[in-house]
Amino acid sequence: MKPRILVVDDEESIREFLEIMLKKEGYEVTCAEDGAKAKDLLIKKNFNMIISDLQMPNMTGLELLKHVRETYPDTVFMMITAFGTTETAVEAMKMGAYDYLTKPFKIDEVRLNIQNALRASSLEVENKVLKRELKQEYSFQSIIGNSEPMHRIFDLVRRVSQTPTNILVTGESGTGKEVVAKAIHYNGPLKDRNFVTINCGAIPENLMESEMFGHKKGSFTGAVVDKSGLFEVADGGTLFLDEVGELPTTIQVKLLRAIQERVIRRVGATEDIKVDVRIIAATNRDLEAMVKEGSFRQDLFYRLNVINIKMPPLRERKEDIPLLANHFLKKYNDRLTKQISGISMEAMEVLKKYEYPGNVRELENIIERTVALEGGASILPESLPPFVATPTGRKLASSHEIEIGEDGIDIDKILGQIEKELIVKAIHASNGVKKRAAKILKITFRSMRYRVEKYNLGTMNEDEDDE
């Protein structure tokens, strides 16, 4: 849809000039000779932008601006001013105008200003929509579970969401640590402020300080402009430190100072910047053990671990699997435009018996893959990936766990069980792409096909790609 622009000016020549120019640029243009007429047009039609003269009969540009800001806050307002009236233009910007155009016009300048204003407005509206969606997605209802461990989590999240206290969320990978962090933020007093994530395990050590605290132009090779760090972006809101156990010790010192003194210093700068940030950290590592071995600072651990929320693994709350599975079924039915009616009792039993080393994230992956490939009306046991029906959640038996009694052992049977589990795990790791699974196990596709048939894990052919 073409952006709609309303031009308001009591000079006909100005209206005609802007109308012709803007239509050539592809905009839908409507004109009004004063503020009163503009108000009537705004009732009948939505506009992306208003370009208005400052001095007009009946209603001035500033009066129109005040009305638009109160009634149509998402509409971009740009003021037209005569040369030498800069003070009034600045007053207009303080009242909410995006920018001002000075007469006589420079066409390229007008074109660029309008493009930038509409782009900025579009991003602002999109940001509001995303924030609204985030609040809905990360409400307490988004943390799914009816088990006793999850009821304890719900209670704790409700209480801590109303405080500015730092929180450490621990638990295995895939247990929902980030979902809980966002639920805490979006259900507390900081819900309208920024929620900023730093993945401490994904940023190279030499870039981590700049990402966190920002840098000054010229402070290192490639620093061509001043850059705000994510602490500054999160100022007044929440900073989520994911995989905090991966932080290098050099950064741990600077993070501790930022938390204790509520100030940061950009790389290459000499002055401090005050920040007010609520920290939520998450890790799947044992930070207390890391403190003892000296790889994580004890004082930083205590600063982060004011309140601890430990997320239970899915294997310890298996009564939640039906709730989660049906939630993901609905989600991927909608996303993939499928109409799968449900999960059969037999398939649900299979899902409940699986150990889920990847926890809730793995269950979601299983349901997504199953929905994507399912051609029937419901999910049956045979619809599920082969590895789900096998005991892959258990550790492979090691030699010291196997006792040799007086009657001896069946070594071929034991090796066969281990081989089968390895093949199933490789198929799982490759998302069912068996050629890739063969590469993982460093065997030929022909050998892989033989073993898949041997252990009744499905059928394969030379051309199968499974992608």
C-alpha positions in Angstrom: 0.0 0.0 0.0 1.3 3.5 -0.9 2.1 5.7 2.1 -0.6 8.3 2.6 0.6 11.9 3.1 -1.6 14.9 4.0 -0.2 18.3 2.9 -1.6 21.3 4.9 -0.7 24.8 3.7 -2.7 28.0 2.9 -0.5 28.7 -0.1 -1.9 26.9 -3.2 1.5 27.0 -5.0 3.1 25.1 -2.1 0.4 22.5 -2.0 0.6 22.0 -5.8 4.4 21.8 -5.7 4.5 19.2 -2.9 1.5 17.2 -4.4 3.3 16.8 -7.8 6.6 16.0 -6.2 5.3 13.4 -3.7 3.1 11.7 -6.3 6.1 11.3 -8.5 7.8 9.6 -5.6 4.9 7.1 -5.3 3.0 8.5 -2.4 -0.8 8.9 -2.1 -1.3 12.7 -1.5 -4.2 14.7 -0.1 -4.2 18.4 0.4 -5.9 20.8 2.8 -5.7 24.6 2.9 -5.8 25.0 6.7 -5.7 23.1 10.0 -9.5 22.9 10.3 -9.9 21.2 6.9 -7.0 18.8 7.9 -8.9 17.8 11.1 -12.0 16.9 9.0 -9.9 14.8 6.6 -8.2 13.0 9.5 -11.6 11.8 10.7 -12.3 10.2 7.3 -8.9 8.7 6.4 -5.8 7.4 8.1 -2.5 9.1 7.1 1.1 7.9 7.6 2.4 11.5 7.5 1.3 15.1 7.8 3.3 17.9 6.3 2.0 21.2 7.6 2.8 24.9 7.3 3.5 26.7 10.6 1.5 29.9 10.0 -2.1 29.4 8.7 -5.5 31.0 9.3 -8.1 29.3 11.5 -5.6 26.9 13.1 -1.8 27.2 13.3 0.6 24.4 12.6 1.4 24.1 16.2 -2.3 23.7 17.2 -2.7 21.1 14.5 0.4 19.3 15.8 -1.0 19.2 19.3 -4.2 17.7 18.1 -2.5 15.1 16.0 -0.1 14.0 18.8 -3.1 13.6 21.2 -5.4 11.9 18.7 -3.2 10.1 16.1 0.1 9.4 18.0 1.5 7.0 15.2 1.1 9.6 12.5 4.4 11.3 11.5 4.3 15.1 11.6 6.7 17.3 9.7 6.5 21.1 9.9 7.1 23.6 7.1 8.8 26.8 8.3 10.0 30.0 6.6 13.7 30.9 6.6 14.7 32.5 9.9 12.0 30.8 12.1 14.2 28.1 13.5 13.2 28.7 17.2 9.5 27.9 16.4 10.6 24.8 14.4 12.6 23.6 17.5 9.5 24.2 19.6 7.5 22.1 17.2 10.0 19.2 17.5 9.8 19.5 21.3 6.0 19.0 20.9 6.5 15.8 18.8 7.2 16.9 15.2 9.7 14.5 13.6 11.5 17.3 11.7 11.0 20.5 9.8 11.3 21.7 6.1 12.6 25.2 5.4 11.2 27.3 2.6 12.4 27.6 -0.1 12.5 23.8 -0.5 15.5 21.8 -1.7 13.9 18.9 -3.5 16.5 16.3 -2.6 16.4 17.3 1.0 12.6 17.1 1.1 12.7 13.7 -0.5 15.3 12.3 1.9 13.7 13.8 5.0 10.3 12.2 4.1 11.9 8.8 3.4 13.7 8.8 6.7 10.7 9.9 8.6 8.4 7.2 7.2 11.1 4.6 7.7 11.5 5.6 11.3 7.8 5.7 11.9 7.4 2.2 10.4 10.1 0.8 12.7 8.5 2.5 15.7 5.1 1.0 14.9 6.6 -2.4 14.3 8.4 -2.2 17.6 5.2 -1.4 19.4 3.5 -4.4 17.8 6.4 -6.7 18.7 6.4 -5.5 22.3 2.6 -6.1 22.5 3.2 -9.7 21.0 6.0 -10.3 23.4 3.9 -9.4 26.4 1.3 -11.9 25.2 3.8 -14.6 24.4 5.7 -14.3 27.6 2.8 -14.0 30.0 2.7 -16.5 32.9 0.4 -18.7 30.7 3.3 -19.2 28.3 5.1 -21.3 30.9 3.3 -24.5 30.4 3.0 -27.1 33.1 0.7 -28.5 35.8 3.2 -30.6 37.7 4.4 -29.9 41.3 7.8 -28.6 40.2 6.2 -26.2 37.8 3.8 -24.9 40.3 6.8 -23.9 42.5 8.3 -22.2 39.5 5.1 -20.2 38.8 4.9 -19.1 42.4 8.5 -17.9 42.4 8.3 -16.1 39.1 5.2 -14.2 40.2 6.9 -13.0 43.3 10.3 -12.1 41.8 8.7 -10.3 38.8 7.7 -7.4 41.1 11.2 -6.8 42.4 14.3 -5.3 40.8 16.5 -8.0 42.3 19.1 -9.8 40.2 18.1 -13.4 39.4 20.0 -16.5 38.3 18.1 -19.1 36.3 19.8 -22.5 36.2 18.9 -25.8 34.6 19.8 -28.1 31.7 19.7 -26.9 28.1 16.2 -26.6 26.7 14.4 -26.3 30.0 13.0 -22.9 29.3 15.3 -20.5 31.1 14.9 -17.7 28.6 11.1 -18.1 28.6 11.1 -17.7 32.4 13.4 -14.6 32.2 11.1 -12.9 29.7 8.0 -13.8 31.8 9.7 -12.1 34.8 10.4 -9.0 32.7 7.1 -8.7 30.9 5.0 -9.2 34.0 6.8 -6.7 36.2 7.2 -3.0 36.5 9.8 -2.9 33.8 7.5 -4.4 31.1 7.5 -1.3 29.0 11.3 -1.0 29.1 13.8 -2.9 27.0 14.6 -6.6 27.4 18.1 -7.1 26.0 19.8 -10.5 25.5 23.5 -11.2 25.5 24.5 -14.7 24.6 27.8 -14.9 26.5 28.8 -18.1 24.7 28.3 -16.9 21.2 30.3 -13.7 21.2 34.1 -13.9 20.7 36.1 -12.9 23.7 37.8 -10.0 21.8 34.4 -8.5 21.0 32.6 -9.2 24.2 33.7 -6.0 26.0 32.7 -3.8 23.1 29.3 -5.6 22.8 28.5 -5.2 26.5 29.9 -1.7 27.2 30.3 -0.1 23.7 33.3 1.7 22.3 34.7 5.0 21.2 35.5 5.8 17.6 39.2 4.8 16.8 39.6 2.7 20.0 40.5 -0.3 17.9 40.7 -1.4 14.3 37.2 -1.3 12.8 35.8 1.1 15.4 34.8 3.7 12.8 32.0 5.3 14.9 31.0 5.6 18.5 28.9 2.6 19.6 26.6 2.1 22.5 26.9 -1.2 24.4 24.0 -3.4 25.3 24.2 -2.2 28.9 23.3 1.3 27.6 20.5 -0.2 25.4 19.0 -2.0 28.4 19.3 1.1 30.7 16.1 1.2 32.8 15.1 -2.3 31.7 16.4 -5.9 31.9 19.7 -7.3 30.7 19.5 -11.1 30.1 22.9 -12.8 30.3 22.4 -16.1 28.7 25.1 -18.8 29.2 26.8 -16.5 31.8 29.1 -19.4 32.8 30.9 -18.9 29.4 32.1 -15.4 30.3 35.9 -14.9 30.2 37.4 -14.0 33.5 38.6 -10.6 32.1 35.0 -9.7 31.3 33.8 -11.0 34.7 35.7 -8.2 36.4 34.2 -5.5 34.3 30.7 -7.0 34.7 31.1 -7.1 38.5 32.0 -3.4 38.5 29.0 -2.5 36.3 26.6 -4.4 38.7 28.2 -3.0 41.9 28.7 0.6 40.9 26.0 0.9 38.2 28.4 2.5 35.8 30.1 1.3 32.6 33.0 2.7 30.5 33.1 2.3 26.8 36.3 0.8 25.3 38.6 3.7 24.6 36.7 6.1 26.7 37.8 8.0 29.8 34.5 8.9 31.4 31.9 6.6 33.1 28.3 6.3 32.0 25.6 5.6 34.6 23.2 2.7 34.0 20.3 1.3 35.9 19.8 -2.3 34.7 18.1 -5.3 36.3 20.2 -8.5 35.6 18.8 -11.9 34.9 21.5 -14.5 34.2 21.1 -18.1 33.0 23.4 -21.0 32.8 23.3 -24.8 32.4 26.7 -25.1 34.2 27.4 -25.5 37.9 28.7 -22.1 38.8 29.4 -23.1 42.4 31.8 -25.8 41.1 33.3 -23.2 38.8 33.9 -20.9 41.7 35.7 -23.6 43.6 37.9 -24.4 40.6 38.6 -20.7 40.1 37.1 -20.2 36.6 34.2 -18.1 37.9 34.5 -15.2 40.3 32.9 -15.8 43.7 32.0 -12.1 44.2 30.3 -12.1 40.8 28.4 -15.3 41.5 27.0 -13.8 44.7 25.9 -10.6 42.9 24.1 -12.7 40.2 22.7 -15.4 42.5 20.5 -13.2 44.8 17.5 -15.3 43.9 17.9 -18.7 42.2 15.3 -20.3 40.0 16.2 -23.9 39.1 14.3 -25.2 36.1 13.4 -28.9 36.3 14.4 -31.2 33.4 11.4 -32.6 31.5 12.2 -36.2 32.7 11.3 -35.0 36.2 7.9 -33.6 35.2 6.6 -36.1 32.7 3.0 -35.4 33.6 3.5 -32.1 31.7 4.4 -33.9 28.4 0.8 -34.1 27.1 0.1 -30.4 27.8 3.4 -29.4 26.1 2.9 -31.8 23.1 -0.6 -30.5 22.4 0.5 -26.9 22.8 3.3 -27.5 20.2 0.8 -29.4 18.0 -1.5 -26.4 17.8 1.5 -24.0 17.3 2.8 -25.9 14.3 -0.6 -26.7 12.9 -1.1 -23.0 12.7 2.4 -22.2 11.5 2.5 -25.0 8.8 -1.2 -24.7 7.9 -1.9 -28.3 8.9 -5.1 -29.7 10.3 -3.8 -32.6 12.4 -6.6 -33.4 14.9 -4.5 -34.7 17.8 -2.0 -37.2 19.1 -3.2 -40.8 19.6 -3.0 -42.4 23.0 -0.4 -44.8 21.8 1.8 -42.0 20.4 1.4 -40.0 23.6 2.6 -43.0 25.6 5.7 -43.2 23.4 6.4 -39.5 24.0 5.9 -39.9 27.8 8.5 -42.8 27.9 11.2 -40.9 26.1 13.9 -39.4 28.3 14.4 -36.0 26.5 18.1 -35.2 26.9 17.2 -31.9 25.1 14.2 -31.2 27.4 11.3 -29.0 26.3 13.2 -27.7 23.3 13.7 -31.3 22.1 10.0 -32.1 22.5 9.1 -29.0 20.5 11.5 -30.1 17.8 10.0 -33.6 17.7 6.5 -32.3 17.3 7.5 -29.7 14.7 9.2 -32.4 12.6 6.3 -34.8 13.0 3.7 -32.2 12.0 5.7 -31.2 9.0 5.9 -34.8 7.7 2.6 -36.1 8.9 0.1 -36.8 6.1 -2.7 -38.3 8.2 -5.4 -37.0 10.4 -3.6 -37.6 13.7 -0.2 -38.4 15.0 0.4 -42.2 15.5 3.4 -44.0 17.1 4.9 -44.6 13.6 4.6 -40.9 12.8 7.2 -40.1 15.5 11.0 -40.2 14.7 12.5 -43.6 15.3 14.8 -42.5 18.1 11.8 -41.5 20.3 10.7 -45.1 20.7 14.2 -46.3 21.8 15.9 -45.7 25.1 18.3 -43.1 23.9 17.9 -41.0 27.0 20.0 -43.6 28.9 23.7 -43.5 28.9 25.5 -46.2 26.8 26.7 -49.0 29.0 30.4 -48.8 29.7 32.6 -51.8 30.3 32.9 -51.2 34.1 29.1 -51.2 34.3 28.8 -54.7 32.8 29.4 -57.6 35.2 30.6 -60.9 33.8 29.0 -63.7 35.8 29.7 -67.4 35.9 27.6 -68.0 32.8 29.4 -65.3 30.9 27.8 -62.6 28.7 26.5 -62.3 25.2 29.0 -59.8 23.8 27.3 -59.7 20.4 24.0 -58.7 21.9 25.5 -56.0 24.1 27.5 -54.6 21.2 24.4 -54.7 19.0 22.5 -52.7 21.6 25.2 -50.1 21.8 25.4 -49.9 18.0 21.7 -49.5 17.7 21.7 -46.6 20.2 24.5 -44.9 18.4 22.8 -45.1 15.0 19.5 -43.7 16.5 21.4 -40.9 18.2 23.2 -40.0 14.9 19.8 -40.0 13.0 18.5 -37.7 15.7 21.5 -35.4 15.6 21.2 -35.1 11.8 17.4 -34.4 12.0 16.6 -37.6 10.2 18.9 -37.0 7.3 20.5 -40.5 7.1 23.2 -39.6 4.7 24.4 -37.0 7.2 24.0 -39.5 10.0 26.3 -41.9 8.1 28.9 -39.2 7.9 28.6 -38.5 11.7 29.4 -42.2 12.3 32.1 -42.3 9.6 30.5 -45.2 7.8 29.2 -45.4 4.2 25.6 -44.8 3.3 25.3 -48.5 2.2 26.6 -49.6 5.6 24.2 -47.2 7.3 21.3 -48.6 5.2 22.2 -52.1 6.3 22.2 -51.2 10.0 18.9 -49.3 9.7 17.3 -52.3 8.2 19.0 -54.7 10.6 17.5 -52.8 13.6 14.2 -52.1 12.0 14.6 -48.4 12.1 12.8 -47.7 8.8 13.7 -48.1 5.1 16.3 -46.4 3.0 17.3 -46.3 -0.6 20.4 -45.0 -2.4 18.7 -41.7 -3.4 17.2 -40.9 -0.1 18.0 -37.5 1.2 15.3 -37.0 3.9 15.6 -33.2 3.7 
